[in-house]
Structures are given as C-alpha cells and as structure tokens.
C-alpha cells in the first residue's frame, strides 16, 4: 500500500507549520529561483521581511 508523504502534517502537530515559497534573485546568473521551506507559523512574517 502507498503511504502519503504529508500524513504527518495533517495531524495536530503539523497545524503549527506552514510551507513558504520565496522568490530569490541569483547573484551569479541574475535569474530568479524559488526557495521553499517549512517553518512554524510564528516565523512566517519575519521570514518574508528579511532579505
């Protein structure tokens, strides 16, 4: 049987986390890349404010 990869995020402990995606410009090529992270809900606002 197949297992769901996100099954742990659906339980009570996973509700305190969010997946954030940030677009960052590469200093080498100048192209934009997407940086994905899973962080706690308390840190989401600070994550997007820092550069």
mmCIF entry with sequence, helices, sheets and N, C-alpha, C, O atoms, coordinates in Angstrom:
data_MODEL
# 
_entry.id   MODEL 
# 
_entity.id                         1 
_entity.type                       polymer 
_entity.pdbx_number_of_molecules   1 
# 
_entity_poly.entity_id                      1 
_entity_poly.type                           'polypeptide(L)' 
_entity_poly.nstd_linkage                   no 
_entity_poly.nstd_monomer                   no 
_entity_poly.pdbx_seq_one_letter_code       
;(UNK)(UNK)(UNK)(UNK)(UNK)(UNK)(UNK)(UNK)(UNK)(UNK)(UNK)(UNK)(UNK)(UNK)(UNK)(UNK)
(UNK)(UNK)(UNK)(UNK)(UNK)(UNK)(UNK)(UNK)(UNK)(UNK)(UNK)(UNK)(UNK)(UNK)(UNK)(UNK)
(UNK)(UNK)(UNK)(UNK)(UNK)(UNK)(UNK)(UNK)(UNK)(UNK)(UNK)(UNK)(UNK)(UNK)(UNK)(UNK)
(UNK)(UNK)(UNK)
;
_entity_poly.pdbx_seq_one_letter_code_can   XXXXXXXXXXXXXXXXXXXXXXXXXXXXXXXXXXXXXXXXXXXXXXXXXXX 
_entity_poly.pdbx_strand_id                 A 
# 
loop_
_entity_poly_seq.entity_id 
_entity_poly_seq.num 
_entity_poly_seq.mon_id 
_entity_poly_seq.hetero 
1 1  UNK n 
1 2  UNK n 
1 3  UNK n 
1 4  UNK n 
1 5  UNK n 
1 6  UNK n 
1 7  UNK n 
1 8  UNK n 
1 9  UNK n 
1 10 UNK n 
1 11 UNK n 
1 12 UNK n 
1 13 UNK n 
1 14 UNK n 
1 15 UNK n 
1 16 UNK n 
1 17 UNK n 
1 18 UNK n 
1 19 UNK n 
1 20 UNK n 
1 21 UNK n 
1 22 UNK n 
1 23 UNK n 
1 24 UNK n 
1 25 UNK n 
1 26 UNK n 
1 27 UNK n 
1 28 UNK n 
1 29 UNK n 
1 30 UNK n 
1 31 UNK n 
1 32 UNK n 
1 33 UNK n 
1 34 UNK n 
1 35 UNK n 
1 36 UNK n 
1 37 UNK n 
1 38 UNK n 
1 39 UNK n 
1 40 UNK n 
1 41 UNK n 
1 42 UNK n 
1 43 UNK n 
1 44 UNK n 
1 45 UNK n 
1 46 UNK n 
1 47 UNK n 
1 48 UNK n 
1 49 UNK n 
1 50 UNK n 
1 51 UNK n 
# 
_struct_asym.id          A 
_struct_asym.entity_id   1 
# 
loop_
_struct_conf.conf_type_id 
_struct_conf.id 
_struct_conf.pdbx_PDB_helix_id 
_struct_conf.beg_label_comp_id 
_struct_conf.beg_label_asym_id 
_struct_conf.beg_label_seq_id 
_struct_conf.pdbx_beg_PDB_ins_code 
_struct_conf.end_label_comp_id 
_struct_conf.end_label_asym_id 
_struct_conf.end_label_seq_id 
_struct_conf.pdbx_end_PDB_ins_code 
_struct_conf.beg_auth_comp_id 
_struct_conf.beg_auth_asym_id 
_struct_conf.beg_auth_seq_id 
_struct_conf.end_auth_comp_id 
_struct_conf.end_auth_asym_id 
_struct_conf.end_auth_seq_id 
_struct_conf.pdbx_PDB_helix_class 
_struct_conf.details 
_struct_conf.pdbx_PDB_helix_length 
HELX_P HELX_P1 AA1 UNK A 7  ? UNK A 10 ? UNK A 7  UNK A 10 5 ? 4 
HELX_P HELX_P2 AA2 UNK A 12 ? UNK A 16 ? UNK A 12 UNK A 16 5 ? 5 
HELX_P HELX_P3 AA3 UNK A 41 ? UNK A 43 ? UNK A 41 UNK A 43 5 ? 3 
HELX_P HELX_P4 AA4 UNK A 44 ? UNK A 49 ? UNK A 44 UNK A 49 1 ? 6 
# 
_struct_conf_type.id          HELX_P 
_struct_conf_type.criteria    ? 
_struct_conf_type.reference   ? 
# 
_struct_sheet.id               AA1 
_struct_sheet.type             ? 
_struct_sheet.number_strands   2 
_struct_sheet.details          ? 
# 
_struct_sheet_order.sheet_id     AA1 
_struct_sheet_order.range_id_1   1 
_struct_sheet_order.range_id_2   2 
_struct_sheet_order.offset       ? 
_struct_sheet_order.sense        anti-parallel 
# 
loop_
_struct_sheet_range.sheet_id 
_struct_sheet_range.id 
_struct_sheet_range.beg_label_comp_id 
_struct_sheet_range.beg_label_asym_id 
_struct_sheet_range.beg_label_seq_id 
_struct_sheet_range.pdbx_beg_PDB_ins_code 
_struct_sheet_range.end_label_comp_id 
_struct_sheet_range.end_label_asym_id 
_struct_sheet_range.end_label_seq_id 
_struct_sheet_range.pdbx_end_PDB_ins_code 
_struct_sheet_range.beg_auth_comp_id 
_struct_sheet_range.beg_auth_asym_id 
_struct_sheet_range.beg_auth_seq_id 
_struct_sheet_range.end_auth_comp_id 
_struct_sheet_range.end_auth_asym_id 
_struct_sheet_range.end_auth_seq_id 
AA1 1 UNK A 17 ? UNK A 25 ? UNK A 17 UNK A 25 
AA1 2 UNK A 32 ? UNK A 40 ? UNK A 32 UNK A 40 
# 
loop_
_atom_site.group_PDB 
_atom_site.id 
_atom_site.type_symbol 
_atom_site.label_atom_id 
_atom_site.label_alt_id 
_atom_site.label_comp_id 
_atom_site.label_asym_id 
_atom_site.label_entity_id 
_atom_site.label_seq_id 
_atom_site.pdbx_PDB_ins_code 
_atom_site.Cartn_x 
_atom_site.Cartn_y 
_atom_site.Cartn_z 
_atom_site.occupancy 
_atom_site.B_iso_or_equiv 
_atom_site.pdbx_formal_charge 
_atom_site.auth_seq_id 
_atom_site.auth_comp_id 
_atom_site.auth_asym_id 
_atom_site.auth_atom_id 
_atom_site.pdbx_PDB_model_num 
ATOM 1   N N  . UNK A 1 1  ? 0.838  -1.186 0.000   1.00 0.00 ? 1  UNK A N  1 
ATOM 2   C CA . UNK A 1 1  ? 0.000  0.000  0.000   1.00 0.00 ? 1  UNK A CA 1 
ATOM 3   C C  . UNK A 1 1  ? 0.880  1.247  0.000   1.00 0.00 ? 1  UNK A C  1 
ATOM 4   O O  . UNK A 1 1  ? 1.981  1.245  0.552   1.00 0.00 ? 1  UNK A O  1 
ATOM 5   N N  . UNK A 1 2  ? 0.396  2.274  -0.606  1.00 0.00 ? 2  UNK A N  1 
ATOM 6   C CA . UNK A 1 2  ? 1.146  3.530  -0.687  1.00 0.00 ? 2  UNK A CA 1 
ATOM 7   C C  . UNK A 1 2  ? 0.907  4.363  0.566   1.00 0.00 ? 2  UNK A C  1 
ATOM 8   O O  . UNK A 1 2  ? -0.184 4.356  1.136   1.00 0.00 ? 2  UNK A O  1 
ATOM 9   N N  . UNK A 1 3  ? 1.930  5.069  0.975   1.00 0.00 ? 3  UNK A N  1 
ATOM 10  C CA . UNK A 1 3  ? 1.818  5.955  2.127   1.00 0.00 ? 3  UNK A CA 1 
ATOM 11  C C  . UNK A 1 3  ? 1.827  7.393  1.646   1.00 0.00 ? 3  UNK A C  1 
ATOM 12  O O  . UNK A 1 3  ? 2.515  7.731  0.682   1.00 0.00 ? 3  UNK A O  1 
ATOM 13  N N  . UNK A 1 4  ? 1.076  8.223  2.309   1.00 0.00 ? 4  UNK A N  1 
ATOM 14  C CA . UNK A 1 4  ? 1.067  9.648  1.970   1.00 0.00 ? 4  UNK A CA 1 
ATOM 15  C C  . UNK A 1 4  ? 2.255  10.334 2.637   1.00 0.00 ? 4  UNK A C  1 
ATOM 16  O O  . UNK A 1 4  ? 2.528  10.120 3.818   1.00 0.00 ? 4  UNK A O  1 
ATOM 17  N N  . UNK A 1 5  ? 2.946  11.152 1.872   1.00 0.00 ? 5  UNK A N  1 
ATOM 18  C CA . UNK A 1 5  ? 4.108  11.859 2.412   1.00 0.00 ? 5  UNK A CA 1 
ATOM 19  C C  . UNK A 1 5  ? 3.703  12.973 3.366   1.00 0.00 ? 5  UNK A C  1 
ATOM 20  O O  . UNK A 1 5  ? 4.475  13.335 4.254   1.00 0.00 ? 5  UNK A O  1 
ATOM 21  N N  . UNK A 1 6  ? 2.506  13.520 3.197   1.00 0.00 ? 6  UNK A N  1 
ATOM 22  C CA . UNK A 1 6  ? 2.063  14.644 4.017   1.00 0.00 ? 6  UNK A CA 1 
ATOM 23  C C  . UNK A 1 6  ? 1.186  14.205 5.178   1.00 0.00 ? 6  UNK A C  1 
ATOM 24  O O  . UNK A 1 6  ? 0.556  15.040 5.827   1.00 0.00 ? 6  UNK A O  1 
ATOM 25  N N  . UNK A 1 7  ? 1.136  12.911 5.450   1.00 0.00 ? 7  UNK A N  1 
ATOM 26  C CA . UNK A 1 7  ? 0.267  12.409 6.512   1.00 0.00 ? 7  UNK A CA 1 
ATOM 27  C C  . UNK A 1 7  ? 0.646  12.983 7.871   1.00 0.00 ? 7  UNK A C  1 
ATOM 28  O O  . UNK A 1 7  ? -0.230 13.200 8.709   1.00 0.00 ? 7  UNK A O  1 
ATOM 29  N N  . UNK A 1 8  ? 1.925  13.232 8.108   1.00 0.00 ? 8  UNK A N  1 
ATOM 30  C CA . UNK A 1 8  ? 2.342  13.761 9.404   1.00 0.00 ? 8  UNK A CA 1 
ATOM 31  C C  . UNK A 1 8  ? 1.939  15.218 9.568   1.00 0.00 ? 8  UNK A C  1 
ATOM 32  O O  . UNK A 1 8  ? 1.772  15.684 10.695  1.00 0.00 ? 8  UNK A O  1 
ATOM 33  N N  . UNK A 1 9  ? 1.779  15.948 8.467   1.00 0.00 ? 9  UNK A N  1 
ATOM 34  C CA . UNK A 1 9  ? 1.396  17.352 8.564   1.00 0.00 ? 9  UNK A CA 1 
ATOM 35  C C  . UNK A 1 9  ? -0.100 17.528 8.817   1.00 0.00 ? 9  UNK A C  1 
ATOM 36  O O  . UNK A 1 9  ? -0.537 18.617 9.191   1.00 0.00 ? 9  UNK A O  1 
ATOM 37  N N  . UNK A 1 10 ? -0.886 16.478 8.619   1.00 0.00 ? 10 UNK A N  1 
ATOM 38  C CA . UNK A 1 10 ? -2.326 16.594 8.794   1.00 0.00 ? 10 UNK A CA 1 
ATOM 39  C C  . UNK A 1 10 ? -2.757 16.367 10.237  1.00 0.00 ? 10 UNK A C  1 
ATOM 40  O O  . UNK A 1 10 ? -3.904 16.650 10.582  1.00 0.00 ? 10 UNK A O  1 
ATOM 41  N N  . UNK A 1 11 ? -1.886 15.875 11.067  1.00 0.00 ? 11 UNK A N  1 
ATOM 42  C CA . UNK A 1 11 ? -2.224 15.644 12.467  1.00 0.00 ? 11 UNK A CA 1 
ATOM 43  C C  . UNK A 1 11 ? -2.100 16.946 13.257  1.00 0.00 ? 11 UNK A C  1 
ATOM 44  O O  . UNK A 1 11 ? -1.754 17.982 12.689  1.00 0.00 ? 11 UNK A O  1 
ATOM 45  N N  . UNK A 1 12 ? -2.375 16.905 14.532  1.00 0.00 ? 12 UNK A N  1 
ATOM 46  C CA . UNK A 1 12 ? -2.373 18.102 15.363  1.00 0.00 ? 12 UNK A CA 1 
ATOM 47  C C  . UNK A 1 12 ? -1.052 18.848 15.412  1.00 0.00 ? 12 UNK A C  1 
ATOM 48  O O  . UNK A 1 12 ? -1.045 20.076 15.488  1.00 0.00 ? 12 UNK A O  1 
ATOM 49  N N  . UNK A 1 13 ? 0.064  18.135 15.371  1.00 0.00 ? 13 UNK A N  1 
ATOM 50  C CA . UNK A 1 13 ? 1.369  18.783 15.482  1.00 0.00 ? 13 UNK A CA 1 
ATOM 51  C C  . UNK A 1 13 ? 1.727  19.569 14.230  1.00 0.00 ? 13 UNK A C  1 
ATOM 52  O O  . UNK A 1 13 ? 2.487  20.534 14.308  1.00 0.00 ? 13 UNK A O  1 
ATOM 53  N N  . UNK A 1 14 ? 1.199  19.180 13.085  1.00 0.00 ? 14 UNK A N  1 
ATOM 54  C CA . UNK A 1 14 ? 1.545  19.839 11.831  1.00 0.00 ? 14 UNK A CA 1 
ATOM 55  C C  . UNK A 1 14 ? 0.796  21.126 11.582  1.00 0.00 ? 14 UNK A C  1 
ATOM 56  O O  . UNK A 1 14 ? 1.146  21.873 10.668  1.00 0.00 ? 14 UNK A O  1 
ATOM 57  N N  . UNK A 1 15 ? -0.221 21.404 12.366  1.00 0.00 ? 15 UNK A N  1 
ATOM 58  C CA . UNK A 1 15 ? -1.007 22.623 12.142  1.00 0.00 ? 15 UNK A CA 1 
ATOM 59  C C  . UNK A 1 15 ? -0.249 23.880 12.523  1.00 0.00 ? 15 UNK A C  1 
ATOM 60  O O  . UNK A 1 15 ? -0.665 24.980 12.159  1.00 0.00 ? 15 UNK A O  1 
ATOM 61  N N  . UNK A 1 16 ? 0.836  23.746 13.236  1.00 0.00 ? 16 UNK A N  1 
ATOM 62  C CA . UNK A 1 16 ? 1.637  24.891 13.645  1.00 0.00 ? 16 UNK A CA 1 
ATOM 63  C C  . UNK A 1 16 ? 2.721  25.246 12.645  1.00 0.00 ? 16 UNK A C  1 
ATOM 64  O O  . UNK A 1 16 ? 3.549  26.116 12.916  1.00 0.00 ? 16 UNK A O  1 
ATOM 65  N N  . UNK A 1 17 ? 2.732  24.580 11.481  1.00 0.00 ? 17 UNK A N  1 
ATOM 66  C CA . UNK A 1 17 ? 3.764  24.814 10.481  1.00 0.00 ? 17 UNK A CA 1 
ATOM 67  C C  . UNK A 1 17 ? 3.143  25.261 9.167   1.00 0.00 ? 17 UNK A C  1 
ATOM 68  O O  . UNK A 1 17 ? 1.991  24.942 8.871   1.00 0.00 ? 17 UNK A O  1 
ATOM 69  N N  . UNK A 1 18 ? 3.914  26.000 8.387   1.00 0.00 ? 18 UNK A N  1 
ATOM 70  C CA . UNK A 1 18 ? 3.474  26.450 7.069   1.00 0.00 ? 18 UNK A CA 1 
ATOM 71  C C  . UNK A 1 18 ? 4.602  26.251 6.071   1.00 0.00 ? 18 UNK A C  1 
ATOM 72  O O  . UNK A 1 18 ? 5.779  26.371 6.411   1.00 0.00 ? 18 UNK A O  1 
ATOM 73  N N  . UNK A 1 19 ? 4.225  25.945 4.835   1.00 0.00 ? 19 UNK A N  1 
ATOM 74  C CA . UNK A 1 19 ? 5.215  25.850 3.764   1.00 0.00 ? 19 UNK A CA 1 
ATOM 75  C C  . UNK A 1 19 ? 5.266  27.210 3.088   1.00 0.00 ? 19 UNK A C  1 
ATOM 76  O O  . UNK A 1 19 ? 4.247  27.704 2.605   1.00 0.00 ? 19 UNK A O  1 
ATOM 77  N N  . UNK A 1 20 ? 6.442  27.815 3.052   1.00 0.00 ? 20 UNK A N  1 
ATOM 78  C CA . UNK A 1 20 ? 6.604  29.139 2.455   1.00 0.00 ? 20 UNK A CA 1 
ATOM 79  C C  . UNK A 1 20 ? 7.498  29.027 1.225   1.00 0.00 ? 20 UNK A C  1 
ATOM 80  O O  . UNK A 1 20 ? 8.456  28.254 1.206   1.00 0.00 ? 20 UNK A O  1 
ATOM 81  N N  . UNK A 1 21 ? 7.172  29.808 0.206   1.00 0.00 ? 21 UNK A N  1 
ATOM 82  C CA . UNK A 1 21 ? 7.939  29.839 -1.033  1.00 0.00 ? 21 UNK A CA 1 
ATOM 83  C C  . UNK A 1 21 ? 8.353  31.278 -1.284  1.00 0.00 ? 21 UNK A C  1 
ATOM 84  O O  . UNK A 1 21 ? 7.509  32.173 -1.341  1.00 0.00 ? 21 UNK A O  1 
ATOM 85  N N  . UNK A 1 22 ? 9.651  31.500 -1.432  1.00 0.00 ? 22 UNK A N  1 
ATOM 86  C CA . UNK A 1 22 ? 10.192 32.841 -1.618  1.00 0.00 ? 22 UNK A CA 1 
ATOM 87  C C  . UNK A 1 22 ? 10.960 32.891 -2.933  1.00 0.00 ? 22 UNK A C  1 
ATOM 88  O O  . UNK A 1 22 ? 11.726 31.978 -3.244  1.00 0.00 ? 22 UNK A O  1 
ATOM 89  N N  . UNK A 1 23 ? 10.757 33.950 -3.701  1.00 0.00 ? 23 UNK A N  1 
ATOM 90  C CA . UNK A 1 23 ? 11.471 34.125 -4.955  1.00 0.00 ? 23 UNK A CA 1 
ATOM 91  C C  . UNK A 1 23 ? 12.728 34.942 -4.680  1.00 0.00 ? 23 UNK A C  1 
ATOM 92  O O  . UNK A 1 23 ? 12.647 36.063 -4.180  1.00 0.00 ? 23 UNK A O  1 
ATOM 93  N N  . UNK A 1 24 ? 13.895 34.378 -5.009  1.00 0.00 ? 24 UNK A N  1 
ATOM 94  C CA . UNK A 1 24 ? 15.181 35.000 -4.716  1.00 0.00 ? 24 UNK A CA 1 
ATOM 95  C C  . UNK A 1 24 ? 15.956 35.157 -6.020  1.00 0.00 ? 24 UNK A C  1 
ATOM 96  O O  . UNK A 1 24 ? 15.996 34.243 -6.842  1.00 0.00 ? 24 UNK A O  1 
ATOM 97  N N  . UNK A 1 25 ? 16.571 36.321 -6.200  1.00 0.00 ? 25 UNK A N  1 
ATOM 98  C CA . UNK A 1 25 ? 17.372 36.567 -7.400  1.00 0.00 ? 25 UNK A CA 1 
ATOM 99  C C  . UNK A 1 25 ? 18.787 36.042 -7.179  1.00 0.00 ? 25 UNK A C  1 
ATOM 100 O O  . UNK A 1 25 ? 19.431 36.363 -6.180  1.00 0.00 ? 25 UNK A O  1 
ATOM 101 N N  . UNK A 1 26 ? 19.259 35.234 -8.117  1.00 0.00 ? 26 UNK A N  1 
ATOM 102 C CA . UNK A 1 26 ? 20.603 34.663 -8.036  1.00 0.00 ? 26 UNK A CA 1 
ATOM 103 C C  . UNK A 1 26 ? 21.639 35.732 -8.345  1.00 0.00 ? 26 UNK A C  1 
ATOM 104 O O  . UNK A 1 26 ? 21.527 36.415 -9.362  1.00 0.00 ? 26 UNK A O  1 
ATOM 105 N N  . UNK A 1 27 ? 22.650 35.894 -7.487  1.00 0.00 ? 27 UNK A N  1 
ATOM 106 C CA . UNK A 1 27 ? 23.677 36.915 -7.751  1.00 0.00 ? 27 UNK A CA 1 
ATOM 107 C C  . UNK A 1 27 ? 24.590 36.546 -8.924  1.00 0.00 ? 27 UNK A C  1 
ATOM 108 O O  . UNK A 1 27 ? 25.205 37.427 -9.525  1.00 0.00 ? 27 UNK A O  1 
ATOM 109 N N  . UNK A 1 28 ? 24.683 35.272 -9.251  1.00 0.00 ? 28 UNK A N  1 
ATOM 110 C CA . UNK A 1 28 ? 25.581 34.818 -10.312 1.00 0.00 ? 28 UNK A CA 1 
ATOM 111 C C  . UNK A 1 28 ? 24.962 35.014 -11.689 1.00 0.00 ? 28 UNK A C  1 
ATOM 112 O O  . UNK A 1 28 ? 25.557 35.649 -12.560 1.00 0.00 ? 28 UNK A O  1 
ATOM 113 N N  . UNK A 1 29 ? 23.751 34.462 -11.887 1.00 0.00 ? 29 UNK A N  1 
ATOM 114 C CA . UNK A 1 29 ? 23.131 34.486 -13.209 1.00 0.00 ? 29 UNK A CA 1 
ATOM 115 C C  . UNK A 1 29 ? 22.113 35.598 -13.370 1.00 0.00 ? 29 UNK A C  1 
ATOM 116 O O  . UNK A 1 29 ? 21.808 35.995 -14.495 1.00 0.00 ? 29 UNK A O  1 
ATOM 117 N N  . UNK A 1 30 ? 21.584 36.105 -12.278 1.00 0.00 ? 30 UNK A N  1 
ATOM 118 C CA . UNK A 1 30 ? 20.550 37.130 -12.355 1.00 0.00 ? 30 UNK A CA 1 
ATOM 119 C C  . UNK A 1 30 ? 19.156 36.552 -12.523 1.00 0.00 ? 30 UNK A C  1 
ATOM 120 O O  . UNK A 1 30 ? 18.177 37.298 -12.557 1.00 0.00 ? 30 UNK A O  1 
ATOM 121 N N  . UNK A 1 31 ? 19.052 35.227 -12.630 1.00 0.00 ? 31 UNK A N  1 
ATOM 122 C CA . UNK A 1 31 ? 17.752 34.576 -12.771 1.00 0.00 ? 31 UNK A CA 1 
ATOM 123 C C  . UNK A 1 31 ? 17.102 34.425 -11.388 1.00 0.00 ? 31 UNK A C  1 
ATOM 124 O O  . UNK A 1 31 ? 17.784 34.414 -10.364 1.00 0.00 ? 31 UNK A O  1 
ATOM 125 N N  . UNK A 1 32 ? 15.784 34.312 -11.386 1.00 0.00 ? 32 UNK A N  1 
ATOM 126 C CA . UNK A 1 32 ? 15.065 34.116 -10.132 1.00 0.00 ? 32 UNK A CA 1 
ATOM 127 C C  . UNK A 1 32 ? 14.898 32.632 -9.859  1.00 0.00 ? 32 UNK A C  1 
ATOM 128 O O  . UNK A 1 32 ? 14.597 31.855 -10.765 1.00 0.00 ? 32 UNK A O  1 
ATOM 129 N N  . UNK A 1 33 ? 15.093 32.244 -8.614  1.00 0.00 ? 33 UNK A N  1 
ATOM 130 C CA . UNK A 1 33 ? 14.891 30.868 -8.180  1.00 0.00 ? 33 UNK A CA 1 
ATOM 131 C C  . UNK A 1 33 ? 13.909 30.874 -7.014  1.00 0.00 ? 33 UNK A C  1 
ATOM 132 O O  . UNK A 1 33 ? 13.778 31.870 -6.302  1.00 0.00 ? 33 UNK A O  1 
ATOM 133 N N  . UNK A 1 34 ? 13.229 29.765 -6.830  1.00 0.00 ? 34 UNK A N  1 
ATOM 134 C CA . UNK A 1 34 ? 12.253 29.645 -5.759  1.00 0.00 ? 34 UNK A CA 1 
ATOM 135 C C  . UNK A 1 34 ? 12.859 28.855 -4.607  1.00 0.00 ? 34 UNK A C  1 
ATOM 136 O O  . UNK A 1 34 ? 13.371 27.752 -4.793  1.00 0.00 ? 34 UNK A O  1 
ATOM 137 N N  . UNK A 1 35 ? 12.793 29.439 -3.411  1.00 0.00 ? 35 UNK A N  1 
ATOM 138 C CA . UNK A 1 35 ? 13.315 28.809 -2.200  1.00 0.00 ? 35 UNK A CA 1 
ATOM 139 C C  . UNK A 1 35 ? 12.120 28.379 -1.354  1.00 0.00 ? 35 UNK A C  1 
ATOM 140 O O  . UNK A 1 35 ? 11.311 29.215 -0.952  1.00 0.00 ? 35 UNK A O  1 
ATOM 141 N N  . UNK A 1 36 ? 12.007 27.083 -1.084  1.00 0.00 ? 36 UNK A N  1 
ATOM 142 C CA . UNK A 1 36 ? 10.882 26.546 -0.324  1.00 0.00 ? 36 UNK A CA 1 
ATOM 143 C C  . UNK A 1 36 ? 11.366 26.046 1.033   1.00 0.00 ? 36 UNK A C  1 
ATOM 144 O O  . UNK A 1 36 ? 12.413 25.407 1.137   1.00 0.00 ? 36 UNK A O  1 
ATOM 145 N N  . UNK A 1 37 ? 10.588 26.346 2.067   1.00 0.00 ? 37 UNK A N  1 
ATOM 146 C CA . UNK A 1 37 ? 10.900 25.883 3.422   1.00 0.00 ? 37 UNK A CA 1 
ATOM 147 C C  . UNK A 1 37 ? 9.610  25.617 4.180   1.00 0.00 ? 37 UNK A C  1 
ATOM 148 O O  . UNK A 1 37 ? 8.564  26.184 3.865   1.00 0.00 ? 37 UNK A O  1 
ATOM 149 N N  . UNK A 1 38 ? 9.693  24.754 5.176   1.00 0.00 ? 38 UNK A N  1 
ATOM 150 C CA . UNK A 1 38 ? 8.591  24.527 6.109   1.00 0.00 ? 38 UNK A CA 1 
ATOM 151 C C  . UNK A 1 38 ? 9.029  25.115 7.443   1.00 0.00 ? 38 UNK A C  1 
ATOM 152 O O  . UNK A 1 38 ? 10.001 24.658 8.045   1.00 0.00 ? 38 UNK A O  1 
ATOM 153 N N  . UNK A 1 39 ? 8.297  26.139 7.902   1.00 0.00 ? 39 UNK A N  1 
ATOM 154 C CA . UNK A 1 39 ? 8.648  26.826 9.146   1.00 0.00 ? 39 UNK A CA 1 
ATOM 155 C C  . UNK A 1 39 ? 7.411  26.939 10.030  1.00 0.00 ? 39 UNK A C  1 
ATOM 156 O O  . UNK A 1 39 ? 6.293  26.678 9.587   1.00 0.00 ? 39 UNK A O  1 
ATOM 157 N N  . UNK A 1 40 ? 7.623  27.330 11.282  1.00 0.00 ? 40 UNK A N  1 
ATOM 158 C CA . UNK A 1 40 ? 6.491  27.491 12.191  1.00 0.00 ? 40 UNK A CA 1 
ATOM 159 C C  . UNK A 1 40 ? 5.690  28.737 11.818  1.00 0.00 ? 40 UNK A C  1 
ATOM 160 O O  . UNK A 1 40 ? 6.216  29.662 11.199  1.00 0.00 ? 40 UNK A O  1 
ATOM 161 N N  . UNK A 1 41 ? 4.437  28.750 12.195  1.00 0.00 ? 41 UNK A N  1 
ATOM 162 C CA . UNK A 1 41 ? 3.560  29.876 11.860  1.00 0.00 ? 41 UNK A CA 1 
ATOM 163 C C  . UNK A 1 41 ? 4.027  31.184 12.489  1.00 0.00 ? 41 UNK A C  1 
ATOM 164 O O  . UNK A 1 41 ? 3.760  32.256 11.946  1.00 0.00 ? 41 UNK A O  1 
ATOM 165 N N  . UNK A 1 42 ? 4.717  31.115 13.617  1.00 0.00 ? 42 UNK A N  1 
ATOM 166 C CA . UNK A 1 42 ? 5.197  32.322 14.286  1.00 0.00 ? 42 UNK A CA 1 
ATOM 167 C C  . UNK A 1 42 ? 6.300  33.019 13.493  1.00 0.00 ? 42 UNK A C  1 
ATOM 168 O O  . UNK A 1 42 ? 6.463  34.234 13.600  1.00 0.00 ? 42 UNK A O  1 
ATOM 169 N N  . UNK A 1 43 ? 7.056  32.265 12.702  1.00 0.00 ? 43 UNK A N  1 
ATOM 170 C CA . UNK A 1 43 ? 8.200  32.820 11.984  1.00 0.00 ? 43 UNK A CA 1 
ATOM 171 C C  . UNK A 1 43 ? 7.876  33.272 10.560  1.00 0.00 ? 43 UNK A C  1 
ATOM 172 O O  . UNK A 1 43 ? 8.759  33.783 9.872   1.00 0.00 ? 43 UNK A O  1 
ATOM 173 N N  . UNK A 1 44 ? 6.647  33.101 10.105  1.00 0.00 ? 44 UNK A N  1 
ATOM 174 C CA . UNK A 1 44 ? 6.294  33.404 8.714   1.00 0.00 ? 44 UNK A CA 1 
ATOM 175 C C  . UNK A 1 44 ? 6.489  34.880 8.394   1.00 0.00 ? 44 UNK A C  1 
ATOM 176 O O  . UNK A 1 44 ? 7.063  35.216 7.358   1.00 0.00 ? 44 UNK A O  1 
ATOM 177 N N  . UNK A 1 45 ? 6.027  35.751 9.254   1.00 0.00 ? 45 UNK A N  1 
ATOM 178 C CA . UNK A 1 45 ? 6.132  37.188 8.993   1.00 0.00 ? 45 UNK A CA 1 
ATOM 179 C C  . UNK A 1 45 ? 7.595  37.630 8.924   1.00 0.00 ? 45 UNK A C  1 
ATOM 180 O O  . UNK A 1 45 ? 7.968  38.399 8.038   1.00 0.00 ? 45 UNK A O  1 
ATOM 181 N N  . UNK A 1 46 ? 8.417  37.151 9.848   1.00 0.00 ? 46 UNK A N  1 
ATOM 182 C CA . UNK A 1 46 ? 9.837  37.501 9.856   1.00 0.00 ? 46 UNK A CA 1 
ATOM 183 C C  . UNK A 1 46 ? 10.573 36.922 8.658   1.00 0.00 ? 46 UNK A C  1 
ATOM 184 O O  . UNK A 1 46 ? 11.534 37.521 8.175   1.00 0.00 ? 46 UNK A O  1 
ATOM 185 N N  . UNK A 1 47 ? 10.138 35.771 8.175   1.00 0.00 ? 47 UNK A N  1 
ATOM 186 C CA . UNK A 1 47 ? 10.787 35.116 7.035   1.00 0.00 ? 47 UNK A CA 1 
ATOM 187 C C  . UNK A 1 47 ? 10.702 35.984 5.782   1.00 0.00 ? 47 UNK A C  1 
ATOM 188 O O  . UNK A 1 47 ? 11.673 36.083 5.031   1.00 0.00 ? 47 UNK A O  1 
ATOM 189 N N  . UNK A 1 48 ? 9.557  36.608 5.552   1.00 0.00 ? 48 UNK A N  1 
ATOM 190 C CA . UNK A 1 48 ? 9.392  37.423 4.355   1.00 0.00 ? 48 UNK A CA 1 
ATOM 191 C C  . UNK A 1 48 ? 9.962  38.829 4.517   1.00 0.00 ? 48 UNK A C  1 
ATOM 192 O O  . UNK A 1 48 ? 10.185 39.510 3.516   1.00 0.00 ? 48 UNK A O  1 
ATOM 193 N N  . UNK A 1 49 ? 10.205 39.284 5.742   1.00 0.00 ? 49 UNK A N  1 
ATOM 194 C CA . UNK A 1 49 ? 10.770 40.613 5.953   1.00 0.00 ? 49 UNK A CA 1 
ATOM 195 C C  . UNK A 1 49 ? 12.275 40.638 5.766   1.00 0.00 ? 49 UNK A C  1 
ATOM 196 O O  . UNK A 1 49 ? 12.819 41.631 5.284   1.00 0.00 ? 49 UNK A O  1 
ATOM 197 N N  . UNK A 1 50 ? 12.959 39.561 6.140   1.00 0.00 ? 50 UNK A N  1 
ATOM 198 C CA . UNK A 1 50 ? 14.417 39.556 5.986   1.00 0.00 ? 50 UNK A CA 1 
ATOM 199 C C  . UNK A 1 50 ? 14.790 39.316 4.526   1.00 0.00 ? 50 UNK A C  1 
ATOM 200 O O  . UNK A 1 50 ? 14.045 38.692 3.771   1.00 0.00 ? 50 UNK A O  1 
ATOM 201 N N  . UNK A 1 51 ? 15.962 39.826 4.148   1.00 0.00 ? 51 UNK A N  1 
ATOM 202 C CA . UNK A 1 51 ? 16.376 39.677 2.752   1.00 0.00 ? 51 UNK A CA 1 
ATOM 203 C C  . UNK A 1 51 ? 17.583 38.824 2.601   1.00 0.00 ? 51 UNK A C  1 
ATOM 204 O O  . UNK A 1 51 ? 18.050 38.607 1.483   1.00 0.00 ? 51 UNK A O  1 
# 
